[in-house]
Amino acid sequence: MDVQEKLQEATESGEILKVKYHGGSQPGSIRDIAPISVKSGKVRAHCYTSNAVKTFSIEKIEVLEGGAVQKETTWDKSKENIVNYNSLEQLRIEKISELESLSWHVEFSDTSLSLHRRFKNGTPLKGADVSIDFEEFDYDYVAGEDGEIHKENERKRVRPWVVRAKNKDTVTYGKLDKAVALFLEQAVSLAPK
């Protein structure tokens, strides 16, 4: 039985497998995973090592002998907690009370949701501490012969969702759901309250 067949069988049985993953940020690491779905050369699985649902490239997976692992609790893929956000408006509606309870002033537009601290008098600061933005296009800025800066080489971004946080690296995502997860994490960790 090849690796893909073992993974597919585990998705149906709910079996947890011990694998060596030769990719990602820690190549060669041993992980306990519960496969959820297998398609297009990838397996989506609950990784017990990181306690997260991740996508792994099948060609980089080595199922270890005696591959099945006994855990005190088994992974129930029907209980997977997935929130699908379709827009920043949906995010604002669902999370505004939570964000305001953390003492954030929330500003919103069609392409941006930003969180701002307040001065002692209650007025929000102009600069955002945390933001999530949709930036559909990327440009190169070039100084022209006229001395002005011009946008050139406009192109559609592959990762248009951008999460920025004060004193943190800017991170881009191809999908809104992944960007929202980091945005909410930063909103809690940098909250004024």
trRosetta pair geometry for C-beta under 8 A, 3 or more apart (Angstrom, degrees):
i j d omega theta_ij theta_ji phi_ij phi_ji
1 5 4.6 -124 -169 93 89 129
1 6 5.5 112 131 -59 116 84
1 9 7.5 -10 -174 -11 145 142
2 5 5.1 95 55 11 69 104
2 6 7.2 -130 102 -6 35 91
3 6 5.7 -57 -150 36 31 112
3 7 6.3 29 155 -18 66 107
3 58 5.9 150 113 -178 119 93
3 61 5.6 147 -174 90 137 102
3 62 7.4 -80 -100 -113 131 30
3 63 5.7 170 -122 -10 81 107
4 7 5.7 -55 -148 38 31 111
4 8 6.2 33 154 -20 66 107
4 38 6.3 133 -160 -180 80 140
4 58 5.5 34 -84 -169 86 149
5 8 5.6 -53 -144 37 31 112
5 9 6.2 34 155 -21 64 106
6 9 5.7 -54 -148 36 29 112
6 10 6.4 29 152 -19 63 107
6 17 7.0 99 146 -108 110 150
6 63 5.1 -45 106 -43 158 168
6 67 6.9 8 -177 101 138 169
7 10 5.7 -56 -150 36 31 112
7 11 6.7 37 150 -26 64 98
7 17 7.4 -84 -100 8 63 159
7 35 4.8 140 -169 -90 80 158
7 38 5.1 123 116 -87 113 135
7 43 4.9 -91 -175 -101 145 145
7 45 7.9 -93 -152 -68 106 128
7 58 6.7 -113 6 -119 159 107
7 61 7.3 63 -66 99 130 158
7 63 7.7 -149 -55 -67 78 126
8 11 5.7 -47 -154 24 34 112
8 12 7.0 26 151 -12 63 104
8 35 7.6 -91 -75 128 19 154
8 38 4.9 -91 -82 37 76 151
9 12 6.0 -62 -158 38 34 108
9 13 6.1 10 155 -2 71 115
9 15 7.3 1 118 29 83 133
10 13 5.9 -64 -132 50 33 97
10 14 7.5 -108 179 61 61 6
10 15 4.2 -97 -131 65 82 98
10 16 7.6 125 -161 -71 121 12
10 17 5.5 -56 -103 -33 160 116
10 34 7.2 -150 157 -153 112 49
10 35 4.5 95 95 30 109 118
11 35 4.4 -76 -68 114 80 107
11 36 6.3 50 -127 154 99 9
11 37 6.2 92 -133 -92 144 29
11 38 6.0 -134 -26 -10 145 99
11 77 7.8 25 -157 -38 74 159
14 34 6.8 0 -169 -160 56 113
14 74 5.6 54 150 165 118 126
14 75 6.5 -171 -166 71 85 76
14 76 7.3 1 -137 -100 129 48
14 77 7.3 -140 -110 -8 86 97
15 34 7.4 179 96 -129 33 75
15 68 5.4 -67 -169 -121 116 101
16 32 5.6 21 167 177 113 99
16 33 6.9 170 -158 85 70 27
16 34 4.8 -42 -100 -79 77 86
16 48 7.0 33 -156 -25 130 135
16 68 6.8 91 69 -160 60 61
16 69 4.5 -70 105 61 105 98
16 70 7.8 158 56 -80 119 11
16 71 5.5 47 16 -11 164 120
16 74 7.0 -145 -31 -136 111 73
16 75 6.4 119 -80 2 101 111
17 32 7.2 168 84 -152 37 54
17 33 5.7 -22 62 63 86 80
17 34 7.6 148 15 -90 72 36
17 35 7.1 23 12 -20 121 99
17 63 5.7 -53 -178 -134 130 101
17 64 8.0 147 171 36 83 77
17 67 4.8 -9 -147 166 88 105
17 68 6.5 -47 -100 -95 57 42
17 69 6.7 135 -138 1 7 98
18 30 6.6 6 -178 -177 92 102
18 31 7.6 168 -152 87 50 37
18 32 5.7 -27 -97 -97 65 72
18 63 7.6 99 78 -163 55 61
18 64 4.7 -51 106 49 99 120
18 66 7.4 3 41 97 129 74
18 67 5.5 -156 44 -150 76 51
18 68 7.7 -15 1 61 87 6
18 69 5.0 111 -47 -56 93 114
19 30 7.2 170 89 -151 37 58
19 31 5.6 -21 64 63 85 84
19 32 7.9 142 19 -102 73 23
19 33 5.8 -21 19 18 122 116
19 61 5.2 -24 -172 -162 137 96
19 62 6.3 143 -166 72 77 48
19 63 5.4 -45 -103 -102 87 50
19 64 6.3 -172 -106 -7 27 86
19 67 7.3 34 -69 -144 67 103
20 28 6.3 -14 -178 -157 105 45
20 29 7.3 168 -152 85 62 29
20 30 5.4 -35 -96 -95 71 70
20 31 7.8 138 -107 17 23 74
20 61 7.6 139 73 -161 50 48
20 62 4.4 -15 58 62 98 108
20 64 6.1 93 -21 -59 91 102
21 24 5.9 27 129 12 126 123
21 26 7.9 67 81 85 105 80
21 27 7.4 -115 113 -135 69 44
21 28 7.6 -80 77 -17 49 7
21 29 5.8 -16 53 63 93 80
21 30 8.0 157 10 -104 74 21
21 31 5.7 10 -9 11 117 124
21 56 6.0 -96 -126 -140 126 128
21 60 6.0 47 -167 127 68 100
21 61 5.9 -20 -106 -103 70 67
21 62 7.8 -161 -75 25 27 74
22 27 5.3 32 -163 -161 48 91
22 28 6.0 41 -107 -67 65 54
22 60 4.5 -138 66 -167 80 84
22 61 7.6 -151 19 -68 82 21
22 62 6.8 63 -22 -11 108 106
23 27 6.1 32 -77 -104 10 85
23 56 7.1 144 59 -154 124 78
23 57 5.6 62 -7 38 168 114
23 60 3.8 23 -23 164 114 165
24 27 6.7 164 59 -70 67 56
24 29 7.4 -63 75 29 126 120
24 56 7.7 -44 -47 -117 118 84
24 60 8.0 154 -10 128 80 148
26 29 4.1 41 117 -36 113 132
29 49 7.2 131 146 171 122 167
30 49 7.9 157 103 -81 52 141
30 64 7.1 18 -137 -37 108 146
31 47 5.5 -35 -175 -151 131 100
31 48 7.2 149 -179 50 77 74
31 49 4.4 -89 -128 -8 85 136
31 50 7.9 -21 -131 -6 121 88
32 47 7.5 122 77 -163 53 53
32 48 4.1 -23 83 45 106 125
32 49 6.2 139 31 -41 72 82
32 69 5.0 -65 -134 47 115 169
32 71 7.3 129 159 -69 145 120
33 43 7.7 89 142 119 144 126
33 45 4.1 39 179 142 114 143
33 46 6.7 154 -158 76 62 48
33 47 5.3 -25 -102 -101 88 62
33 48 7.0 -149 -81 5 34 81
33 56 7.3 -45 -118 -7 166 147
34 45 5.8 160 73 -166 40 90
34 46 4.5 -4 53 52 101 101
34 48 7.3 79 -13 -40 94 98
34 74 7.5 130 -114 -176 144 68
34 75 3.4 147 90 36 173 153
34 77 7.4 -158 131 -63 114 92
35 38 6.4 4 -176 -52 130 97
35 43 5.2 -57 -127 -175 105 120
35 44 7.5 96 -159 75 63 47
35 45 4.6 -49 -99 -97 44 106
36 43 7.9 133 42 173 65 75
36 44 4.7 -56 63 103 109 91
36 45 5.7 179 1 -99 82 39
36 46 6.6 94 -46 -22 109 79
36 53 6.9 9 -13 -144 149 112
36 77 4.8 145 -126 -125 89 128
36 80 6.9 47 -123 -66 142 151
37 43 7.2 176 89 -152 45 55
37 44 4.8 14 50 43 88 109
38 42 7.5 -178 -148 92 50 44
38 43 5.0 -15 -102 -104 78 83
38 44 7.9 -148 -70 22 37 69
38 58 7.3 65 -149 -78 101 130
39 42 6.7 -16 74 58 53 80
41 57 6.5 -2 143 -153 94 73
41 58 5.3 -130 -171 28 53 110
41 59 6.6 -6 -169 -20 105 99
42 55 5.3 8 176 -177 125 103
42 56 6.7 154 -160 77 72 40
42 57 6.0 -45 -104 -103 75 45
42 58 6.4 -140 -94 -21 19 87
43 55 7.2 162 82 -153 38 57
43 56 5.2 -17 61 61 89 94
43 58 5.7 98 -20 -77 99 87
43 61 7.1 3 24 -30 132 158
44 53 6.6 22 176 176 92 99
44 54 7.5 -171 -148 97 57 32
44 55 5.1 -28 -97 -98 72 77
44 56 8.0 168 -88 18 25 70
45 53 7.1 -174 98 -148 26 65
45 54 6.5 -23 64 63 72 73
45 55 7.9 127 18 -104 68 31
45 56 6.4 -18 24 8 115 115
46 52 7.6 -170 -149 104 60 22
46 53 5.4 -40 -95 -94 62 71
46 75 4.8 178 51 -137 145 144
46 77 7.6 -152 -22 -94 118 76
46 80 7.5 -142 -70 -102 114 103
47 50 4.8 24 102 38 121 93
47 51 7.2 -76 91 -23 71 15
47 52 5.8 -6 51 61 101 66
47 53 7.4 152 8 -113 78 19
47 54 4.9 7 -14 18 127 119
48 51 6.6 23 -154 -78 36 59
48 71 7.0 -145 -104 -102 155 143
48 75 8.0 -120 -66 -61 98 120
50 54 6.9 59 60 -35 135 133
53 80 6.4 60 -72 -148 147 117
56 60 6.9 -127 177 71 90 103
56 61 5.8 76 140 -65 129 117
57 60 4.5 60 81 13 102 110
57 61 7.3 -176 92 -22 53 88
58 61 5.6 -58 -152 23 40 116
63 67 4.6 1 171 -110 100 142
64 67 5.5 145 70 -97 58 71
71 74 6.2 137 69 -86 107 48
71 75 7.8 49 60 -27 151 78
76 79 4.5 53 92 10 106 111
77 80 5.5 -7 -166 -29 54 115
82 177 7.9 -2 -168 -157 84 147
83 177 7.0 164 88 -136 68 103
83 180 7.7 -101 96 103 113 144
84 177 6.1 -49 -125 -82 50 126
85 90 5.4 173 -152 89 78 121
85 91 5.2 29 -145 -64 139 93
85 94 8.0 -128 -106 31 100 141
85 176 5.0 -114 87 123 106 119
85 177 5.7 159 28 -86 90 65
85 180 5.2 110 6 -43 151 156
86 90 5.4 80 49 -5 79 151
86 176 7.5 111 -135 64 9 154
87 90 4.8 107 58 2 78 97
87 91 7.2 -136 102 0 49 86
87 176 7.6 -58 -88 -146 16 168
88 91 5.3 -51 -151 37 41 117
88 92 6.2 45 150 -23 69 102
88 108 7.0 168 139 -151 113 98
88 110 7.3 128 53 -178 126 29
88 111 7.3 131 5 -140 153 12
88 112 7.2 78 -157 65 166 6
88 113 5.0 -174 -168 -31 114 114
88 132 6.9 178 -115 98 108 109
88 134 6.9 -122 -35 -20 125 115
88 176 7.9 -130 -61 -145 64 128
89 92 5.7 -51 -148 34 31 112
89 93 6.4 30 154 -18 64 106
89 108 7.7 99 -101 178 58 133
89 110 8.0 -14 -50 -123 103 53
90 93 5.8 -54 -146 37 31 110
90 94 6.1 18 160 -9 66 113
91 94 6.2 -66 -143 44 24 102
91 95 5.8 -21 174 18 64 120
91 113 6.2 -122 95 -10 123 168
91 132 7.5 -50 119 71 166 147
91 176 7.9 -133 -47 170 128 117
91 180 5.8 -146 -112 -118 129 121
91 183 8.0 21 -172 90 146 147
92 95 6.8 -79 -130 53 16 84
92 96 5.5 38 175 -60 63 104
92 106 7.0 142 -139 161 95 136
92 108 5.1 36 -105 -107 151 146
92 113 5.7 -156 -73 -116 99 131
93 96 6.6 -25 -126 -7 15 112
95 98 5.0 -61 -162 47 68 115
95 99 5.5 66 140 -25 90 105
95 184 7.0 -113 -137 -103 152 110
96 99 5.7 -59 -144 40 30 109
96 100 6.0 26 160 -15 67 110
96 106 5.9 -128 -134 44 85 168
97 100 5.9 -58 -143 42 28 107
97 101 6.2 33 155 -24 64 107
98 101 5.7 -55 -149 32 28 113
98 102 7.0 24 151 -16 60 104
99 102 5.8 -59 -158 34 35 109
99 104 4.7 -59 167 57 88 131
99 106 5.4 78 112 -71 137 124
99 115 6.4 -126 -167 -105 120 118
99 187 6.0 -60 -117 -176 92 141
100 103 7.6 53 -178 -80 40 13
100 104 6.3 -99 -92 61 36 75
100 106 6.5 -73 -66 -11 85 116
101 193 7.8 -91 141 41 52 161
102 187 6.5 114 73 155 163 91
102 188 6.7 -119 -113 -109 150 52
102 191 3.8 -89 179 -136 114 132
102 192 7.2 116 146 39 75 69
102 193 5.3 -157 -170 34 46 116
103 117 7.9 24 127 -131 101 64
103 118 7.4 -109 168 14 93 111
103 191 6.4 109 46 178 92 91
103 192 4.4 -100 99 71 125 105
103 193 3.9 139 -3 -41 123 105
104 115 4.2 -40 -157 -155 133 105
104 116 6.8 110 -168 48 76 42
104 117 7.7 -59 -121 -82 59 42
104 129 7.9 -124 -123 49 102 120
104 130 7.9 -53 -124 45 138 112
104 187 6.7 -40 -50 -158 155 100
104 191 6.7 -84 -47 -129 98 79
104 192 7.0 149 -74 12 56 104
105 115 7.2 133 65 -161 49 52
105 116 4.4 -39 66 69 103 95
105 117 7.4 17 16 115 100 3
105 118 5.7 109 -30 -66 121 97
105 124 3.8 -114 80 -97 165 125
106 113 7.0 -13 -167 -171 97 89
106 114 7.5 151 -155 80 50 45
106 115 6.1 -22 -100 -101 64 67
106 116 7.9 -175 -75 21 19 81
107 112 7.6 -2 110 115 92 103
107 113 7.4 166 86 -155 53 42
107 114 4.9 -12 60 61 99 94
107 115 7.9 -167 22 -75 76 22
107 116 6.4 42 -9 -9 110 119
107 124 7.6 153 -46 137 111 162
107 128 7.4 -113 42 -89 118 110
108 112 7.2 -180 -148 95 37 63
108 113 5.2 3 -110 -111 79 76
108 114 7.8 -169 -73 24 41 65
109 112 4.9 26 47 47 100 88
109 113 7.9 -156 32 -68 56 48
111 133 6.1 34 146 -162 83 75
111 134 4.5 -113 -151 56 78 94
111 135 7.5 94 175 -71 121 48
112 131 6.1 -10 -165 -172 100 115
112 132 7.2 161 -149 85 52 50
112 133 4.6 -5 -103 -108 87 83
112 134 7.3 -131 -61 21 53 70
113 131 6.8 165 85 -153 47 66
113 132 5.3 0 55 54 94 94
113 133 8.0 -164 27 -75 54 50
113 183 7.7 61 82 -175 112 148
114 128 3.7 -82 -171 -108 120 141
114 130 7.1 164 -155 90 59 50
114 131 3.9 -15 -105 -103 87 101
114 132 7.8 -167 -76 26 52 52
115 128 6.1 91 57 -160 45 93
115 129 5.6 -59 98 58 90 91
115 130 4.4 6 45 58 117 94
115 131 7.0 -160 18 -72 68 56
115 187 5.8 133 -30 -120 166 95
116 124 4.3 67 108 -172 134 111
116 125 5.2 -162 -174 58 104 76
116 126 7.6 -152 -133 104 137 3
116 127 7.3 140 -123 88 98 38
116 128 5.6 -80 -76 -111 79 57
116 129 6.4 140 -116 1 32 88
117 124 7.4 142 87 -148 32 66
117 125 5.2 22 68 10 79 124
117 129 5.7 74 -25 -36 92 132
117 192 5.0 127 -122 -75 93 132
118 121 8.0 -129 161 70 98 47
118 122 5.5 -18 175 -152 136 29
118 123 6.3 144 -159 72 84 30
118 124 5.3 -56 -99 -94 75 50
118 125 6.9 -154 -103 -15 22 77
118 192 7.3 -146 24 54 78 179
119 122 6.9 -31 71 34 75 22
119 123 4.8 3 34 59 115 86
119 124 7.8 -148 2 -85 78 5
119 125 6.7 124 -44 -64 78 77
128 131 4.4 57 124 -49 155 112
128 164 7.3 88 94 90 117 111
129 165 6.8 16 150 -153 63 66
129 166 4.6 -49 -150 -13 67 123
129 190 5.5 -172 151 139 121 134
130 163 7.8 -11 -168 -171 83 85
130 164 7.2 170 -150 92 39 59
130 165 4.7 5 -107 -109 79 85
130 166 7.2 -77 -57 -1 60 82
130 183 6.6 126 164 -157 113 70
130 186 4.7 160 -124 119 128 115
130 187 5.3 -158 91 -82 164 66
130 190 5.9 154 -47 62 117 138
131 162 7.9 10 107 105 93 88
131 163 7.3 176 90 -148 50 45
131 164 5.0 2 54 55 93 98
131 165 7.8 -175 22 -73 56 51
131 183 7.9 -55 132 -130 17 108
132 161 6.8 -7 -173 -172 94 92
132 162 7.2 159 -156 82 46 50
132 163 5.3 -12 -103 -100 77 75
132 179 5.6 120 -147 149 116 112
132 180 6.9 35 -125 -92 165 53
132 183 4.2 -21 -59 -98 124 145
133 161 7.5 156 80 -155 44 46
133 162 4.7 -20 62 61 94 101
133 164 7.3 13 4 3 112 107
134 160 5.6 30 -162 141 69 108
134 161 6.2 -24 -101 -98 65 62
134 162 7.7 174 -86 18 17 83
135 138 7.3 71 136 -74 110 69
135 157 6.2 48 104 5 82 156
135 160 5.5 -161 69 -162 53 74
135 162 5.4 19 8 -8 117 128
136 156 6.4 -41 165 -138 79 77
136 157 6.3 -175 176 27 25 100
136 160 5.2 14 -100 -135 40 139
137 154 5.4 -6 -175 -166 129 94
137 155 6.7 144 -155 74 78 31
137 156 6.0 -54 -101 -100 67 43
137 157 6.4 -178 -118 -17 13 90
138 154 7.6 152 77 -151 43 47
138 155 5.6 -25 60 66 90 85
138 156 7.8 53 15 148 82 7
138 157 5.0 103 -28 -75 104 95
139 151 4.1 -35 -169 -156 148 101
139 152 6.7 113 -172 51 89 33
139 153 6.5 132 -153 74 52 70
139 154 5.5 -16 -97 -95 85 65
139 155 7.9 162 -82 21 40 68
140 151 7.4 125 65 -161 44 53
140 152 5.0 -41 70 73 96 84
140 153 4.5 33 12 46 112 120
141 149 5.3 3 -176 -177 105 110
141 150 7.3 154 -154 75 57 35
141 151 6.3 -34 -97 -98 64 55
141 152 7.7 142 -106 22 16 80
142 149 7.2 148 74 -155 30 61
142 150 5.5 -30 66 64 83 87
142 151 8.0 122 20 -124 80 10
142 152 5.0 2 7 9 125 128
143 147 7.0 -18 -174 -149 99 29
143 148 7.4 163 -151 86 59 27
143 149 5.8 -39 -94 -96 61 64
143 150 7.8 130 -119 16 13 79
144 147 7.0 -40 76 24 75 21
144 148 5.3 -5 41 62 113 77
144 149 7.5 178 1 -103 84 13
144 150 5.0 60 -42 -10 114 122
151 154 6.5 49 145 -69 111 94
156 160 7.9 -44 179 -69 74 118
157 160 4.4 131 82 -81 118 73
157 172 7.6 -102 172 -171 131 140
158 174 6.1 -37 148 -101 72 105
159 172 3.9 96 128 138 122 111
159 173 5.6 173 -161 96 98 8
159 174 4.8 -68 -104 -65 69 65
160 172 7.6 102 14 -165 3 106
160 174 7.5 65 19 -129 67 42
161 172 6.6 136 77 -162 54 61
161 173 4.3 -33 73 65 112 91
161 174 7.2 -59 22 29 102 2
161 175 7.0 -48 12 87 143 20
161 176 5.5 169 -88 -97 149 52
161 178 7.5 135 81 71 143 85
161 179 3.7 -106 144 -49 132 156
162 170 6.3 -4 -170 -177 99 107
162 171 7.5 156 -153 83 52 42
162 172 5.2 -23 -98 -102 70 79
162 173 7.9 -173 -73 21 28 72
162 179 7.5 15 23 -136 11 132
163 170 7.1 165 82 -157 51 58
163 171 5.0 -12 57 62 100 91
163 172 7.7 -178 18 -85 70 30
163 173 7.3 37 -10 -5 105 111
163 179 5.3 177 -45 -159 109 84
163 182 4.8 134 93 99 174 120
163 183 5.1 -133 -123 -71 118 80
163 186 6.8 155 170 5 117 145
164 168 7.6 152 -174 74 44 96
164 170 5.0 -13 -100 -110 80 92
165 168 3.9 14 77 39 102 131
165 186 4.1 -120 -88 -162 147 143
165 190 6.1 -177 -168 -21 114 153
166 190 6.4 133 46 -149 102 148
168 186 6.5 -117 25 -121 166 124
171 179 7.8 177 104 -120 97 75
171 182 6.0 -71 72 151 141 170
173 176 7.5 144 102 -84 123 17
173 178 4.5 -171 -150 87 143 111
173 179 4.1 -153 41 -59 139 90
173 182 7.7 172 -40 17 134 129
174 178 7.6 38 52 39 63 134
175 178 5.0 82 75 9 95 102
175 179 7.1 -169 96 -6 50 90
176 179 5.5 -64 -151 41 37 112
176 180 6.0 41 154 -27 72 105
177 180 5.7 -52 -149 30 30 114
177 181 6.9 35 153 -24 62 100
178 181 5.8 -47 -156 25 35 114
178 182 7.2 25 153 -8 64 102
179 182 6.2 -61 -157 40 35 104
179 183 6.0 38 149 -23 69 112
180 183 5.4 -56 -142 39 32 116
180 184 6.1 29 161 -17 68 106
181 184 6.3 -59 -149 37 24 105
181 185 6.5 26 152 -20 61 109
182 185 5.5 -55 -147 37 34 115
182 186 6.2 31 156 -16 68 105
183 186 6.0 -59 -150 39 27 107
183 187 6.3 32 151 -26 63 107
184 187 5.3 -47 -143 31 34 117
184 188 6.6 31 157 -16 64 102
185 188 6.2 -60 -156 36 28 105
185 189 6.3 14 155 -9 66 113
186 189 5.9 -61 -137 45 32 103
186 190 5.7 3 172 6 70 117
187 190 6.8 -69 -133 51 17 90
187 191 6.4 48 156 -69 57 89
188 191 5.8 -24 -151 -24 29 118
